[in-house]
């Protein structure tokens, strides 16, 4: 979408509302615990491990919640008709999804984006923020600035995906086969509409199929794979140092010994949250060199082979498990398969029958 040159609320102000609205300020690093957020008559409810729901009808209490969740340091309410904040959070290590609804309110803020990568998808209303002396707005997904920035919104319904910046940088370095990588992004916009749609679908699937599945999220493998999946999608969606870096791998020949080392490492650490970087290090290749070696030697990728090994481990466990104390979903999640329907499909394709038939064999 072409950037706007200016931004104003789309509706005229209410009669008598020209006076300045309330302003709430919070110093960086302010401790805002859950007990301090919920004002009398407000609602702050834990909905399970890593899930919270806020329902607030007081602007001061709502400002404290936004300071805690979004690192808002200054909030100015321009229009308040009335103030009804609904905010849901689902979180695991290094990753969280937030659904933020504030209908009837026009506001702007100063927000500290340091330490996180945050992607915004506008589901309703309007959101705008500044980037390189222009104003960016539209449905997104957008990559919000990494440093302090000033968002403005009206009647907002927002979905945000928040990733720990340090963890993403380590993941990116592992994918590129370098010791470290300082992530910088050159645009808030996706490199293409197709990549933007891919990221939006990945976020939707994470919220619907994984983060809402308590049994799956109890498994370290599932949590680690979910983080890697979303981090990889973000890295390939927004232009920056990750996409600009040329291939650093010098390995361009098939190395069967390296493939054997990689497979042996996978089998030894099958129940651990390993990824491409760890497997490549064990094989003594760069991640890209290992992927090329796997394609030549096995006509697959390292992560696809790892998933096949875990599928076989799940198959063995299903055959030996007690159906009175075990479930297909529980065994699938233990081996990194968060979505029971997808697990059943790949299992049937591999073994010719569903996983339940193996469990009750």
C-alpha positions as a LaTeX table, in Angstrom:
\begin{tabular}{lrrr}
\hline
Residue & $x$ (\AA) & $y$ (\AA) & $z$ (\AA) \\
\hline
Unk1 & 0.00 & 0.00 & 0.00 \\
Unk2 & 1.30 & 3.49 & $-0.84$ \\
Unk3 & 2.28 & 5.44 & 2.27 \\
Unk4 & 0.11 & 8.31 & 3.44 \\
Unk5 & 1.63 & 11.76 & 3.84 \\
Unk6 & $-0.38$ & 12.64 & 6.95 \\
Unk7 & $-2.76$ & 10.99 & 9.34 \\
Unk8 & $-5.82$ & 12.31 & 11.10 \\
Unk9 & $-8.81$ & 10.56 & 12.70 \\
Unk10 & $-11.37$ & 9.74 & 10.04 \\
Unk11 & $-14.32$ & 10.93 & 12.11 \\
Unk12 & $-14.83$ & 14.55 & 13.29 \\
Unk13 & $-14.29$ & 15.18 & 17.00 \\
Unk14 & $-17.31$ & 15.14 & 19.27 \\
Unk15 & $-18.69$ & 18.53 & 20.31 \\
Unk16 & $-16.75$ & 19.83 & 23.28 \\
Unk17 & $-13.88$ & 17.36 & 22.80 \\
Unk18 & $-11.28$ & 19.84 & 21.50 \\
Unk19 & $-9.56$ & 20.04 & 24.92 \\
Unk20 & $-6.41$ & 17.93 & 25.27 \\
Unk21 & $-7.09$ & 14.34 & 26.32 \\
Unk22 & $-5.44$ & 12.60 & 29.25 \\
Unk23 & $-1.75$ & 11.71 & 28.97 \\
Unk24 & $-0.12$ & 8.82 & 30.84 \\
Unk25 & 3.67 & 8.46 & 31.13 \\
Unk26 & 5.85 & 5.59 & 32.35 \\
Unk27 & 9.65 & 5.61 & 32.69 \\
Unk28 & 11.65 & 2.97 & 30.83 \\
Unk29 & 12.16 & $-0.10$ & 32.98 \\
Unk30 & 9.17 & 0.68 & 35.22 \\
Unk31 & 8.02 & $-2.37$ & 37.15 \\
Unk32 & 4.35 & $-2.87$ & 36.35 \\
Unk33 & 3.28 & $-6.09$ & 37.96 \\
Unk34 & $-0.09$ & $-7.75$ & 37.42 \\
Unk35 & $-1.26$ & $-6.66$ & 40.88 \\
Unk36 & $-0.62$ & $-3.04$ & 39.97 \\
Unk37 & $-2.52$ & $-3.19$ & 36.71 \\
Unk38 & $-6.00$ & $-4.33$ & 37.66 \\
Unk39 & $-7.96$ & $-1.36$ & 39.01 \\
Unk40 & $-11.07$ & $-1.91$ & 41.14 \\
Unk41 & $-13.80$ & $-3.32$ & 38.96 \\
Unk42 & $-11.37$ & $-4.27$ & 36.21 \\
Unk43 & $-10.57$ & $-7.80$ & 35.07 \\
Unk44 & $-7.18$ & $-9.46$ & 34.79 \\
Unk45 & $-7.46$ & $-13.23$ & 34.35 \\
Unk46 & $-4.94$ & $-15.98$ & 33.74 \\
Unk47 & $-6.42$ & $-18.40$ & 31.19 \\
Unk48 & $-3.84$ & $-21.17$ & 31.53 \\
Unk49 & $-0.09$ & $-21.52$ & 31.19 \\
Unk50 & 1.20 & $-18.64$ & 29.07 \\
Unk51 & $-2.27$ & $-17.16$ & 28.43 \\
Unk52 & $-3.84$ & $-14.02$ & 29.90 \\
Unk53 & $-6.89$ & $-11.92$ & 29.21 \\
Unk54 & $-7.37$ & $-8.29$ & 30.19 \\
Unk55 & $-10.68$ & $-6.43$ & 30.16 \\
Unk56 & $-10.37$ & $-2.83$ & 31.31 \\
Unk57 & $-12.75$ & 0.13 & 31.26 \\
Unk58 & $-10.49$ & 2.69 & 32.93 \\
Unk59 & $-7.99$ & 4.64 & 30.84 \\
Unk60 & $-5.32$ & 4.84 & 33.55 \\
Unk61 & $-5.42$ & 1.08 & 34.16 \\
Unk62 & $-5.45$ & 0.46 & 30.40 \\
Unk63 & $-2.38$ & 2.66 & 29.96 \\
Unk64 & $-0.51$ & 0.55 & 32.54 \\
Unk65 & $-1.42$ & $-2.64$ & 30.69 \\
Unk66 & $-0.17$ & $-1.18$ & 27.39 \\
Unk67 & 3.05 & $-0.13$ & 29.15 \\
Unk68 & 3.55 & $-3.68$ & 30.37 \\
Unk69 & 2.65 & $-5.56$ & 27.17 \\
Unk70 & 3.78 & $-3.11$ & 24.47 \\
Unk71 & 6.39 & $-1.01$ & 26.33 \\
Unk72 & 4.26 & 2.13 & 25.84 \\
Unk73 & 6.07 & 4.97 & 27.65 \\
Unk74 & 3.61 & 7.75 & 26.90 \\
Unk75 & $-0.06$ & 7.40 & 25.92 \\
Unk76 & $-2.26$ & 10.31 & 24.85 \\
Unk77 & $-6.01$ & 9.73 & 24.55 \\
Unk78 & $-7.43$ & 12.01 & 21.85 \\
Unk79 & $-10.95$ & 10.57 & 21.68 \\
Unk80 & $-12.47$ & 8.21 & 24.23 \\
Unk81 & $-15.96$ & 6.92 & 23.43 \\
Unk82 & $-15.84$ & 5.09 & 25.91 \\
Unk83 & $-12.58$ & 3.36 & 26.96 \\
Unk84 & $-13.05$ & $-0.43$ & 26.61 \\
Unk85 & $-9.78$ & $-2.33$ & 26.29 \\
Unk86 & $-9.75$ & $-6.06$ & 25.53 \\
Unk87 & $-6.34$ & $-7.69$ & 25.28 \\
Unk88 & $-5.46$ & $-11.37$ & 25.08 \\
Unk89 & $-1.93$ & $-12.78$ & 25.29 \\
Unk90 & $-0.58$ & $-16.23$ & 24.42 \\
Unk91 & 3.12 & $-16.73$ & 25.13 \\
Unk92 & 5.91 & $-19.33$ & 25.15 \\
Unk93 & 9.69 & $-18.90$ & 25.34 \\
Unk94 & 10.80 & $-16.12$ & 23.03 \\
Unk95 & 7.40 & $-15.74$ & 21.37 \\
Unk96 & 3.98 & $-14.28$ & 22.08 \\
Unk97 & 0.81 & $-13.38$ & 20.19 \\
Unk98 & $-1.32$ & $-10.46$ & 21.36 \\
Unk99 & $-4.86$ & $-9.52$ & 20.27 \\
Unk100 & $-5.53$ & $-5.87$ & 21.16 \\
Unk101 & $-8.99$ & $-4.30$ & 20.75 \\
Unk102 & $-9.75$ & $-0.71$ & 21.69 \\
Unk103 & $-12.91$ & 0.37 & 19.83 \\
Unk104 & $-14.09$ & 3.96 & 19.96 \\
Unk105 & $-10.70$ & 5.37 & 20.97 \\
Unk106 & $-8.34$ & 7.63 & 19.05 \\
Unk107 & $-4.87$ & 7.81 & 20.59 \\
Unk108 & $-1.16$ & 8.10 & 19.98 \\
Unk109 & 1.79 & 6.82 & 21.97 \\
Unk110 & 5.54 & 6.73 & 22.34 \\
Unk111 & 6.60 & 3.07 & 22.32 \\
Unk112 & 9.97 & 1.43 & 23.03 \\
Unk113 & 10.61 & $-1.35$ & 20.49 \\
Unk114 & 14.08 & $-2.31$ & 21.76 \\
Unk115 & 14.79 & $-6.00$ & 22.35 \\
Unk116 & 11.92 & $-7.45$ & 20.32 \\
Unk117 & 10.75 & $-7.99$ & 16.78 \\
Unk118 & 7.05 & $-7.14$ & 16.58 \\
Unk119 & 4.83 & $-7.71$ & 13.56 \\
Unk120 & 1.47 & $-5.94$ & 13.35 \\
Unk121 & $-1.63$ & $-7.06$ & 11.45 \\
Unk122 & $-4.56$ & $-4.64$ & 11.49 \\
Unk123 & $-7.83$ & $-6.58$ & 11.69 \\
Unk124 & $-10.03$ & $-3.50$ & 12.10 \\
Unk125 & $-9.74$ & 0.27 & 12.48 \\
Unk126 & $-6.57$ & 2.17 & 11.62 \\
Unk127 & $-2.94$ & 2.03 & 12.74 \\
Unk128 & $-0.17$ & 4.31 & 11.48 \\
Unk129 & 3.48 & 4.75 & 12.41 \\
Unk130 & 6.46 & 6.64 & 11.01 \\
Unk131 & 9.27 & 5.08 & 8.97 \\
Unk132 & 11.96 & 7.07 & 7.14 \\
Unk133 & 9.96 & 10.32 & 7.19 \\
Unk134 & 6.82 & 8.70 & 5.80 \\
Unk135 & 3.68 & 7.42 & 7.44 \\
Unk136 & 2.93 & 3.72 & 7.00 \\
Unk137 & $-0.60$ & 2.41 & 7.38 \\
Unk138 & $-2.82$ & $-0.39$ & 6.11 \\
Unk139 & $-3.69$ & $-3.95$ & 7.10 \\
Unk140 & $-0.11$ & $-5.28$ & 7.03 \\
Unk141 & 1.63 & $-7.38$ & 8.12 \\
Unk142 & 4.10 & $-4.65$ & 9.07 \\
Unk143 & 7.38 & $-4.94$ & 10.95 \\
Unk144 & 7.24 & $-2.32$ & 13.67 \\
Unk145 & 10.43 & $-0.28$ & 14.29 \\
Unk146 & 13.14 & $-1.83$ & 16.47 \\
Unk147 & 13.72 & 1.37 & 18.45 \\
Unk148 & 11.39 & 4.00 & 19.93 \\
Unk149 & 8.53 & 4.99 & 17.63 \\
Unk150 & 5.16 & 6.76 & 17.71 \\
Unk151 & 2.09 & 4.76 & 16.63 \\
Unk152 & $-1.34$ & 6.36 & 16.19 \\
Unk153 & $-4.59$ & 4.46 & 16.07 \\
Unk154 & $-8.35$ & 4.72 & 15.81 \\
Unk155 & $-10.99$ & 2.06 & 16.64 \\
Unk156 & $-8.19$ & $-0.47$ & 16.61 \\
Unk157 & $-8.38$ & $-4.25$ & 16.40 \\
Unk158 & $-4.77$ & $-5.44$ & 16.21 \\
Unk159 & $-2.95$ & $-8.77$ & 16.13 \\
Unk160 & 0.73 & $-8.61$ & 17.02 \\
Unk161 & 3.43 & $-11.27$ & 16.96 \\
Unk162 & 6.37 & $-10.58$ & 19.28 \\
Unk163 & 9.71 & $-12.40$ & 19.01 \\
Unk164 & 12.76 & $-12.05$ & 21.24 \\
Unk165 & 15.31 & $-10.18$ & 19.10 \\
Unk166 & 18.36 & $-11.93$ & 20.54 \\
Unk167 & 16.87 & $-15.37$ & 19.94 \\
Unk168 & 15.95 & $-14.45$ & 16.35 \\
Unk169 & 19.48 & $-13.15$ & 15.72 \\
Unk170 & 20.98 & $-16.42$ & 16.96 \\
Unk171 & 18.55 & $-18.37$ & 14.78 \\
Unk172 & 19.41 & $-16.22$ & 11.76 \\
Unk173 & 23.15 & $-16.69$ & 12.33 \\
Unk174 & 22.62 & $-20.44$ & 12.51 \\
Unk175 & 20.69 & $-20.47$ & 9.23 \\
Unk176 & 23.48 & $-18.53$ & 7.52 \\
Unk177 & 26.28 & $-20.55$ & 9.09 \\
Unk178 & 27.97 & $-17.54$ & 10.73 \\
Unk179 & 29.03 & $-16.95$ & 14.31 \\
Unk180 & 26.74 & $-13.95$ & 14.81 \\
Unk181 & 24.53 & $-11.59$ & 12.84 \\
Unk182 & 23.35 & $-8.10$ & 13.69 \\
Unk183 & 19.83 & $-7.92$ & 12.30 \\
Unk184 & 18.82 & $-4.71$ & 10.61 \\
Unk185 & 15.76 & $-4.24$ & 8.43 \\
Unk186 & 15.50 & $-1.79$ & 5.53 \\
Unk187 & 11.71 & $-1.65$ & 5.30 \\
Unk188 & 8.61 & $-2.31$ & 7.37 \\
Unk189 & 6.90 & $-3.77$ & 4.29 \\
Unk190 & 7.16 & $-7.41$ & 3.13 \\
Unk191 & 9.48 & $-8.16$ & 0.21 \\
Unk192 & 6.39 & $-9.29$ & $-1.74$ \\
Unk193 & 2.64 & $-9.67$ & $-1.23$ \\
Unk194 & 3.08 & $-13.45$ & $-1.38$ \\
Unk195 & 5.58 & $-13.44$ & 1.50 \\
Unk196 & 3.28 & $-11.16$ & 3.50 \\
Unk197 & 0.42 & $-13.62$ & 3.00 \\
Unk198 & 2.69 & $-16.53$ & 3.95 \\
Unk199 & 3.65 & $-14.83$ & 7.23 \\
Unk200 & 0.03 & $-13.93$ & 7.99 \\
Unk201 & $-1.03$ & $-17.57$ & 7.47 \\
Unk202 & 1.84 & $-18.79$ & 9.69 \\
Unk203 & 0.74 & $-16.45$ & 12.50 \\
Unk204 & $-2.89$ & $-17.52$ & 12.13 \\
Unk205 & $-1.91$ & $-21.19$ & 12.31 \\
Unk206 & 0.29 & $-20.56$ & 15.36 \\
Unk207 & $-2.53$ & $-18.90$ & 17.26 \\
Unk208 & $-5.25$ & $-21.33$ & 16.20 \\
Unk209 & $-3.48$ & $-24.69$ & 16.10 \\
Unk210 & $-0.43$ & $-24.47$ & 18.37 \\
Unk211 & $-0.57$ & $-21.79$ & 21.07 \\
Unk212 & $-4.14$ & $-22.69$ & 21.97 \\
Unk213 & $-3.24$ & $-26.38$ & 22.38 \\
Unk214 & $-2.12$ & $-26.73$ & 26.01 \\
Unk215 & $-1.11$ & $-30.37$ & 25.58 \\
Unk216 & 1.11 & $-29.59$ & 22.61 \\
Unk217 & 2.61 & $-26.47$ & 24.22 \\
Unk218 & 3.67 & $-28.54$ & 27.23 \\
Unk219 & 6.24 & $-30.22$ & 24.97 \\
Unk220 & 9.62 & $-28.44$ & 24.56 \\
Unk221 & 9.99 & $-29.79$ & 21.01 \\
Unk222 & 6.74 & $-28.19$ & 19.89 \\
Unk223 & 7.56 & $-24.84$ & 21.49 \\
Unk224 & 11.03 & $-24.75$ & 19.95 \\
Unk225 & 9.76 & $-25.72$ & 16.49 \\
Unk226 & 7.00 & $-23.09$ & 16.63 \\
Unk227 & 9.52 & $-20.36$ & 17.47 \\
Unk228 & 11.86 & $-21.47$ & 14.68 \\
Unk229 & 9.00 & $-21.63$ & 12.17 \\
Unk230 & 7.77 & $-18.09$ & 12.89 \\
Unk231 & 11.28 & $-16.64$ & 13.19 \\
Unk232 & 12.23 & $-18.13$ & 9.81 \\
Unk233 & 9.05 & $-16.74$ & 8.22 \\
Unk234 & 9.79 & $-13.24$ & 9.58 \\
Unk235 & 13.42 & $-13.35$ & 8.40 \\
Unk236 & 12.32 & $-14.23$ & 4.86 \\
Unk237 & 9.45 & $-11.73$ & 4.78 \\
Unk238 & 11.14 & $-8.39$ & 5.54 \\
Unk239 & 14.18 & $-7.03$ & 3.66 \\
Unk240 & 17.34 & $-6.59$ & 5.70 \\
Unk241 & 20.74 & $-7.98$ & 6.57 \\
Unk242 & 19.53 & $-11.60$ & 6.64 \\
Unk243 & 18.25 & $-11.58$ & 3.05 \\
Unk244 & 21.07 & $-9.32$ & 1.82 \\
Unk245 & 23.87 & $-11.54$ & 3.08 \\
Unk246 & 25.42 & $-13.63$ & 0.28 \\
Unk247 & 25.85 & $-17.35$ & 0.70 \\
Unk248 & 28.81 & $-17.87$ & 3.00 \\
Unk249 & 28.99 & $-21.61$ & 2.52 \\
Unk250 & 31.94 & $-22.88$ & 0.54 \\
Unk251 & 30.80 & $-26.49$ & 0.68 \\
Unk252 & 29.37 & $-27.33$ & $-2.74$ \\
Unk253 & 30.20 & $-31.03$ & $-2.95$ \\
Unk254 & 28.20 & $-33.90$ & $-1.50$ \\
Unk255 & 29.85 & $-35.08$ & 1.72 \\
Unk256 & 28.39 & $-38.47$ & 2.70 \\
Unk257 & 30.39 & $-38.56$ & 5.94 \\
Unk258 & 28.87 & $-35.24$ & 6.98 \\
Unk259 & 25.37 & $-36.55$ & 6.21 \\
Unk260 & 26.08 & $-39.63$ & 8.32 \\
Unk261 & 27.26 & $-37.44$ & 11.19 \\
Unk262 & 24.11 & $-35.33$ & 10.89 \\
Unk263 & 21.80 & $-38.36$ & 10.92 \\
Unk264 & 23.64 & $-39.87$ & 13.89 \\
Unk265 & 23.26 & $-36.58$ & 15.78 \\
Unk266 & 19.54 & $-36.46$ & 14.98 \\
Unk267 & 19.01 & $-40.00$ & 16.24 \\
Unk268 & 20.95 & $-39.33$ & 19.44 \\
Unk269 & 19.07 & $-36.09$ & 20.20 \\
Unk270 & 15.70 & $-36.98$ & 18.69 \\
Unk271 & 13.65 & $-35.99$ & 21.75 \\
Unk272 & 15.46 & $-32.65$ & 22.20 \\
Unk273 & 14.56 & $-29.28$ & 20.63 \\
Unk274 & 17.36 & $-29.33$ & 18.04 \\
Unk275 & 17.28 & $-27.38$ & 14.80 \\
Unk276 & 19.25 & $-26.86$ & 11.61 \\
Unk277 & 22.06 & $-24.92$ & 13.28 \\
Unk278 & 22.78 & $-27.66$ & 15.83 \\
Unk279 & 22.62 & $-30.43$ & 13.22 \\
Unk280 & 24.96 & $-28.56$ & 10.87 \\
Unk281 & 27.45 & $-27.96$ & 13.68 \\
Unk282 & 27.48 & $-31.69$ & 14.46 \\
Unk283 & 28.01 & $-32.44$ & 10.75 \\
Unk284 & 30.82 & $-29.84$ & 10.56 \\
Unk285 & 29.16 & $-27.99$ & 7.70 \\
Unk286 & 27.34 & $-24.70$ & 7.33 \\
Unk287 & 23.54 & $-25.00$ & 7.35 \\
Unk288 & 23.36 & $-24.27$ & 3.64 \\
Unk289 & 26.15 & $-26.71$ & 2.88 \\
Unk290 & 24.36 & $-29.40$ & 4.89 \\
Unk291 & 21.10 & $-28.76$ & 3.04 \\
Unk292 & 22.89 & $-29.14$ & $-0.29$ \\
Unk293 & 24.54 & $-32.38$ & 0.90 \\
Unk294 & 21.21 & $-33.82$ & 2.04 \\
Unk295 & 19.55 & $-32.96$ & $-1.27$ \\
Unk296 & 22.28 & $-34.75$ & $-3.19$ \\
Unk297 & 22.67 & $-37.76$ & $-0.90$ \\
Unk298 & 19.10 & $-38.35$ & 0.33 \\
Unk299 & 16.92 & $-36.18$ & $-1.94$ \\
Unk300 & 15.45 & $-34.42$ & 1.09 \\
Unk301 & 16.31 & $-31.68$ & 3.60 \\
Unk302 & 17.81 & $-32.11$ & 7.09 \\
Unk303 & 14.64 & $-30.91$ & 8.84 \\
Unk304 & 12.40 & $-33.11$ & 6.69 \\
Unk305 & 14.59 & $-36.10$ & 7.60 \\
Unk306 & 14.43 & $-35.12$ & 11.29 \\
Unk307 & 10.65 & $-34.98$ & 11.07 \\
Unk308 & 10.59 & $-38.45$ & 9.45 \\
Unk309 & 12.74 & $-39.86$ & 12.26 \\
Unk310 & 10.36 & $-38.36$ & 14.82 \\
Unk311 & 7.38 & $-39.78$ & 12.95 \\
Unk312 & 9.00 & $-43.21$ & 13.17 \\
Unk313 & 9.62 & $-42.71$ & 16.90 \\
Unk314 & 5.97 & $-41.79$ & 17.38 \\
Unk315 & 4.98 & $-44.91$ & 15.43 \\
Unk316 & 7.07 & $-47.13$ & 17.72 \\
Unk317 & 5.62 & $-45.50$ & 20.83 \\
Unk318 & 2.05 & $-45.84$ & 19.56 \\
Unk319 & 2.56 & $-49.57$ & 19.01 \\
Unk320 & 3.92 & $-50.09$ & 22.53 \\
Unk321 & 1.76 & $-47.60$ & 24.47 \\
Unk322 & $-1.11$ & $-48.48$ & 26.80 \\
Unk323 & $-4.29$ & $-46.96$ & 25.28 \\
Unk324 & $-5.82$ & $-46.63$ & 28.75 \\
Unk325 & $-3.14$ & $-44.11$ & 29.78 \\
Unk326 & $-1.88$ & $-42.68$ & 26.46 \\
Unk327 & $-3.49$ & $-40.66$ & 23.69 \\
Unk328 & $-2.58$ & $-40.15$ & 20.05 \\
Unk329 & $-2.44$ & $-36.37$ & 20.57 \\
Unk330 & $-0.16$ & $-36.71$ & 23.59 \\
Unk331 & 2.29 & $-39.02$ & 21.81 \\
Unk332 & 2.23 & $-36.84$ & 18.68 \\
Unk333 & 2.99 & $-33.70$ & 20.70 \\
Unk334 & 5.83 & $-35.43$ & 22.54 \\
Unk335 & 7.53 & $-35.96$ & 19.17 \\
Unk336 & 6.93 & $-32.42$ & 17.92 \\
Unk337 & 3.59 & $-32.78$ & 16.05 \\
Unk338 & 1.31 & $-30.09$ & 17.46 \\
Unk339 & $-1.69$ & $-30.49$ & 15.13 \\
Unk340 & $-3.40$ & $-33.91$ & 15.50 \\
Unk341 & $-5.10$ & $-33.72$ & 12.10 \\
Unk342 & $-1.86$ & $-33.06$ & 10.23 \\
Unk343 & $-0.09$ & $-35.75$ & 12.23 \\
Unk344 & $-2.80$ & $-38.25$ & 11.31 \\
Unk345 & $-2.48$ & $-37.33$ & 7.62 \\
Unk346 & 1.31 & $-37.80$ & 7.43 \\
Unk347 & 1.07 & $-40.93$ & 9.57 \\
Unk348 & $-1.53$ & $-42.48$ & 7.29 \\
Unk349 & 0.52 & $-41.58$ & 4.21 \\
Unk350 & 3.57 & $-43.28$ & 5.73 \\
Unk351 & 2.01 & $-46.38$ & 7.33 \\
Unk352 & $-1.24$ & $-46.91$ & 5.42 \\
Unk353 & $-3.53$ & $-46.48$ & 8.44 \\
Unk354 & $-4.29$ & $-43.91$ & 11.10 \\
Unk355 & $-2.34$ & $-43.52$ & 14.36 \\
Unk356 & $-5.33$ & $-44.64$ & 16.45 \\
Unk357 & $-5.19$ & $-48.03$ & 14.76 \\
Unk358 & $-1.58$ & $-48.41$ & 15.89 \\
Unk359 & $-2.40$ & $-47.36$ & 19.45 \\
Unk360 & $-5.25$ & $-49.86$ & 19.75 \\
Unk361 & $-3.48$ & $-52.60$ & 17.77 \\
\hline
\end{tabular}
